[in-house]
Amino acid sequence: MSAPAKEKVYGLMAEFDSPAAILDAAKKVRDAGYSRWDTFTPFPIHGMDEVMKLGNSLVGWVALGGGAFMFANVAFLIWFSNAWDYPLIVGGKPMFSVPMTFVPAYIMLIMGGAVGALIGMLAFNQLPRLHHPLLKIPQFETASRDKFILLIGATDKNFSVTETRKLLEQLGGAQITLVEDED
Amino acid sequence: MSDSVTNLEELKKLAPPAELRRAPVVEGNLGLGWLTDKLSVFAEGKTPLWWWILFSISAVCATVIFPVCLFYQVFTGVGVWGNNHPVMWGLDIVNFIWWVGVAHAGTLISALLFLTKQHWRTTIGRMAEAMTVFSVMMAGLYPAIHVGRAWFDWFMFPIPNSNGLWPQFRSPLMWDVFAVNTYLVVSMLFFFMGMIPDFATLRDRSTTRVRKAIFSALAMGWTGSARHWHHYEKAYVVLCGLCTLLVFTVSSIVGLDFCTAQIAGWHATIFPLYFVIGAVFCGFGMMLVLLVPLRKWCGLENIITLSHMDKVAKLALVSGLIIDYIYLMEFFIAWYSGDPYERWVFGHRLFGHTYIYLGWTLIGINVCLTQLLWFKKIRSNMLALFIIGLLINCGMWSERFVIVVGSLYQEFLPANWGKYMPTRWDIGLYIGTLGTFFMLYLLFVKFLPMIAISEVKGVMPEADPHHKLGGAKTGGDK
């Protein structure tokens, strides 16, 4: 066998059968003092946000920022193009008025908000990414099907391969696996 | 509920009677794994014969008729269509409004019903979104070529250029450019974002390297981490809110294209609302046309249940009733205004000559036939729903024709009167867009997750950590 690639421990993962089981396990992992851990589920689990203390997602603010940016920009563009750069008299109305800008600016607010929401979501989730150590584990494929996976990261200050494995066993986790990452 | 409820018998007494209980989202559910298989099997399995037959027909329309009609028109000019003075807006604008309309129900189902927490929308939401995306594409094409010189379309965008030209932002036609483009982009983003977790599911299920590579790229490294879901759910709510705004905005702006004009028949403040509701009604018709065969042929009768079809039909009925009210108001106001031109136009819609058959088609379908949806028997008969859906689309198409052409062909001066008949190029282009729409839709059905796998799983009792089926020790039975 050739020399194996340098691998370092990424964490320990365990599999649970039901949303209630993983929610319960998550509470106990948190109470055991771990801070760098995550759950992987086929759908969002109600109550997991509170257990993991994730707080309020900032994606909404990114969307708001995107929307406000577009709204202001389009309003400015309309003033600039129709009242300043090439003044245009339409129906004897003033060169510029706020109501005339509203519809296009509002439409582009929606555009900015939507793009902001998507980009914000991807950015906070650090997506797209081409590699994730978990995606190499065949057993992890069930996390998008009907299993619920809990991972405790090796960077956690309380992490120890033996102790953490013991905790996961106590919690009823099945198929406890050591996840390794290429260095 | 008090603590005194201890045994099952007492609990049963407190539970609502069977007929008042909510219908399950999925019938005969055998668990999350089964559901995953069931929902992804069509995109993975062997392509059935019906798919090939429908695909060949629509592909011929999309790749032969469509480009031929398109290129001939672009190279020759708008003169190949029947548009001529005084009817400068013909089938191109009729079809534009019709396609935008078809799109609207999709957004309404996927976004508005999400905000109102209707769990049944999870099963049909994705198919509705796909309908939106593809029909907005078809809609957007029409104004782009209707301008006559498609290579000058960039004039409509605020691009600094050496001519010193800027768009005129007071015109609703200009707002339309922004509205339709935004609608296209936002509905595509929404469609795509909703599919990311399902791409991950298909990635994890894939058996060949090619599938794995494609779905890995599309899923972008989605792992289903709680943090991912946390941000994803927030973004989804925000997108739903924005899409709901679009439902009411885009067709309103299309309505404004008309009602800022002086032409009798268009000069009405009801138009924005009229177009929005008409759009939604038409879209529900298209939804029925798509859902009825697909649920049968793709073996999804347990997922898209009769109860869901019933709800779609009820929504079609509600929007149909609002449309009926608007028709009544339109005719009433035309009479009440005392304006002879208004009265002339509206009188001629039903009792004139050239286009009365379309006027009566509109009344016959949108006002009379829709009333059949009051009956449970009709709503649970899939063939009836399919036919009604098709006819609603015809009814709404004739409504748009009546509004556009019916108001233009006899305007204020009799010297300006004329007739409009679509030519073969008008009709060919319409057939081409229909073919393109169905071709894209069939490709979507075959290759992408046509039902939101993670969303459907997420509303199952098995997904609720406080339900017995979700692993909780107590509680549940709802």
Interface residues (C-beta under 8 A of the other chain):
Chain A: D17 S18 P19 A20 A21 I22 L23 D38 T39 F40 T41 P42 F43 P44 I45 H46 G47 M48 D49 M52 L54 N56 S57 V59 G60 A63 L77 I78 S81 N82 D85 Y86 L88 V90 G91 K93 M100 T101 V103 P104 Y106 I107 M108 I110 M111 G113 A114 V115 A117 L118 G120 M121 L122 F124 N125 L127 P128 R129 L130 H131 H132 L134 L135 F140 E141 T142 A143 S144 R145 D146
Chain B: G31 L32 G33 T36 P158 G164 L165 W166 P167 Q168 F169 R170 S171 P172 M174 W175 F178 A179 N181 T182 V185 V186 L189 F190 F192 M193 P197 A200 T201 R203 D204 R205 M220 G221 W222 T223 G224 S225 A226 R227 H228 W229 H230 H231 Y232 E233 K234 A235 V238 L239 L242 C243 L245 L246 T249 I253 S454 E455 K457 G458 E462 A463 D464 P465 H466 G470 G471 A472 K473
